[in-house]
């Protein structure tokens, strides 16, 4: 009896599958090697790469993340987005005439900021300033109103302190919010009006 080994020729599909498997393994090893090598080069040559990019594009300095954050904070200061509430002072006013001893009604055009949207408005304290330029608290008569992210008209009535001197009066608001279980404060820029004697 003779021991004969019979070989089976792989089919075309099997050869193609084997070739694809080998190609994927080679590609995977190559990609991992290239990625590792590229990461090492970038890590050790970051300053040279930054200098090359700046020279090629004529950029004197590239901003760091800290500088970008500082710029974003300045923009938020200018736009008011770092506050809880934005008030359009040019569309806000005190209903006049106001005589000494009368309650003061103010109409504000306001909206919450994204920062303020996560908070609950608790209370406002009106601060009145007369010719002496000393802030004197008054009393808010209107219950707290929650405002949304779009501008809306809000009317509030306040009782000024009795010892205000008639003439030009500035009315600002100190606002109290509850955010994540903590009390936060903000203020509204003053509105001016004339108090008659």
Buried (B, 14 or more C-beta within 10 A) or exposed (E): EEEEEEEEEEEEEEEEEEEEEEEEEEEEEEEEEEEEEEEEEEEEEEEEEEEEEEEEEEEEEEEEEEEEEEEEEEEBEEEBBBBBBBBEBEEBBBEEEBEEEEEBBBBBBBBBBEBBEEBEBEEBBBBBBBEEEEEBEBEBEEEEEEBEEEBEEBEBBBBBEEEBEBEEBBBBBBBBBEEEEEEBEBBBEBBEBEBEE
